[in-house]
Amino acid sequence: MDQDQNDSLQRNLSNRHIQLIAIGGCIGTGLFLGSGSTIQLAGPSIVFIYMLIGIVVFLVMRALGELLLSNLNYKSFVDFVSELLGPYAGFLLGWSYWLCWVVVGIADLVAIAGYTNMFFPNLPSWVPALVCILLFYTLNSLTVKLFGEMEFWFAIIKVVAVCILIIVGGTFIAVSFKAPTGEVASLSNVLNGGDLFPNGFRGFLAGFQSATFAFIGVELIGTVAAESKDPFKNLPKAINNIPLRIIMFYVLAVLVIMAVIPWHSIDPNKSPFIVLFLFAGLPAAAAVVYVVVMTSAASSTNSGIFSSSRMLYGLASLNKAPRFFTNLSKSAVPVNGLLFSCICLLSAVVLLAIGNKSIIDTFTLVASVATIITLFTWSLIVLSYIRYRKKYPERHQASLFKMPGGIFTCWICIIFVILTILTLTLQSNTRIGLYLGAIWFASLSVGYLLIPQEVKKDWKVLLDQAINKN
């Protein structure tokens, strides 16, 4: 890298970028595409699932916020995990989180290809995936501010889509709209005759996996923190708004969907957002929602490309990845990490060219792997917080953004993570993801053991220099 170039990430993301990235992280492809299968598993109890996960997500993000603001030299959560829990934990987390966004990106590209097929049935499915990779690589390589602008508008589209669904669905409920199939929109459809757990407690538990997947990306704010202007103002504001967003984008949305469409009539293989308008006999509106779902998948892919490139940059800066990933462009973009992540995403093009799996099948498998890594990430964040409270009590006392409940709520989050992982054993398709996750962590652990001790000592020196610099 030339000496006249920037040698560190720049704080070029403004308040509106951070707020909309946080909102976009709360509205993932899992909500638009995967909520149908969750509703089929859990029935009306999906509302309780989203609320429980939302509480845990908020607590984890509060822990994340206090930790990041305790030392602005932390570029991401991998830095404080490495310092507080040790190099092994940081190594596992950094590479696992990178993999998480790569596999989510692959699933999102498959979804984009599938929905593009509706408008261009003769177009080879791998073409839109390749176009998206090239487009996002080009745009992300220019400047981080452009990434912020893209996510700003992507998030606005998603917010508007959810708001329209709630308004339209609410109108259907208010006027007791009768669908062409004969069903009448009513809140009584949600109550399901008083049976909130139609598939029993097992069905309720099984819904947690796909519901958790819908929240993947909310921790992205911990990756963009290093490039945020005025983090002491923007980070707390973005995190504190999470509960309101979850109530609006998840709880209200699924309540409206189940009130208009009886839960047992929802096709788990289709987006309930699209099905709602088809159910009401509005195919033109459904076609618009198709575009919105594609936009959501594109937003997730874009976030994944950004996050994975920054994760490689952080790992390389600590010698946990090849040093060429630390190379920055003149606009302070980690171009080598960006290129490598995009190359890995090309596997989606190969999959679409030779594979024959459905969108939902691919999503289920990828979702289970990504969910495991996300739960692993959340658990390390709260475990780091527990260690932080013991190691730096003076920082906690000086903090203006303390985690509610402190260490007690950390243990609640850890118990939740353990129980959610156990729910992955309830279904055969999610068990495969659990096994793949175990193989990944075992492989990383073997790789860590093979790394010479001299290299690991260098990790500690580099980390100390990075997090203690003036």
HELIX and SHEET records of a PDB file:
HELIX    1   1 ASN A   15  CYS A   26  1                                  12    
HELIX    2   2 THR A   29  ALA A   42  1                                  14    
HELIX    3   3 GLY A   43  SER A   45  5                                   3    
HELIX    4   4 ILE A   46  SER A   70  1                                  25    
HELIX    5   5 PHE A   77  LEU A   85  1                                   9    
HELIX    6   6 PRO A   87  PHE A  119  1                                  33    
HELIX    7   7 TRP A  126  ASN A  140  1                                  15    
HELIX    8   8 VAL A  144  ALA A  174  1                                  31    
HELIX    9   9 SER A  188  LEU A  191  1                                   4    
HELIX   10  10 ASN A  192  GLY A  194  5                                   3    
HELIX   11  11 GLY A  200  PHE A  213  1                                  14    
HELIX   12  12 VAL A  218  LEU A  220  5                                   3    
HELIX   13  13 ILE A  221  VAL A  224  1                                   4    
HELIX   14  14 ALA A  225  GLU A  227  5                                   3    
HELIX   15  15 PRO A  231  ASN A  240  1                                  10    
HELIX   16  16 ILE A  242  ILE A  246  1                                   5    
HELIX   17  17 ILE A  247  LEU A  252  3                                   6    
HELIX   18  18 ALA A  253  VAL A  260  1                                   8    
HELIX   19  19 TRP A  263  SER A  265  5                                   3    
HELIX   20  20 PRO A  272  PHE A  279  1                                   8    
HELIX   21  21 PRO A  283  SER A  317  1                                  35    
HELIX   22  22 ARG A  323  THR A  326  5                                   4    
HELIX   23  23 VAL A  335  ILE A  354  1                                  20    
HELIX   24  24 ILE A  359  LYS A  391  1                                  33    
HELIX   25  25 PRO A  393  ALA A  398  1                                   6    
HELIX   26  26 GLY A  406  THR A  423  1                                  18    
HELIX   27  27 SER A  428  LEU A  450  1                                  23    
HELIX   28  28 GLN A  453  ASN A  468  1                                  16    
END                                                                             
